[in-house]
Amino acid sequence: METLTWFLAISSVSLGFLSVVLSILLTHITNKTIKSEDARAKELIERMERGIRETIERMDIRAEQSAKETKELLQRMDERTESLLRHISDLIAAEGEKTRELIKMR
């Protein structure tokens, strides 16, 4: 009976020791896994941020190009408007001259 008691005591101490070792081992493995996943998540976030920055830069460049194109278009429209106004004023002046001549003839 005493042998059985010693065996049970040694078995329970051994099982306790093994459970402590196993928990330490599992904690170590879990920490490694978490660090690995954390590194992957950080890399993914950095890639996303880089992509967003590049997209914003492209959008800024395109906005600058659009502003430049709009400015050029407005300048051309102003030039055309001025040309049309000069032409209209020339027509009005010519019609005014014709009208004066007609009045003088009568």
C-alpha positions, 0 to 999 in steps of 0.5 A: 500500500505504501508503494502505491501511495508513493507511486501516486504521489510521484505521478501527481508531482510528475503530472503537475510538473508536466502541466507547468512545462506544457503551459510554458511551452504553449505560452511560448508558441502562442506568443510566437504566433501572435508576434508573427501575425502582428508583423503580418498585420503591420505589413498589410497596414503599411501596404494599404497606407502606401497604396492610399498615399499613391492614390491620393498623389495620383488624384492630386496630379490629376486635379492639377491637370484638370485645373490647368486644362480648365484654365486653358479652356476658359482662356480659349473661351474668353478669346472666342467671346472677345473675337465674337464681340469684336465681330458683332460690334463691327457688324453693328458699326457697318449697319449703322453706317448703312443706316446713316447713308440711307437716311442721307439719301432720303 
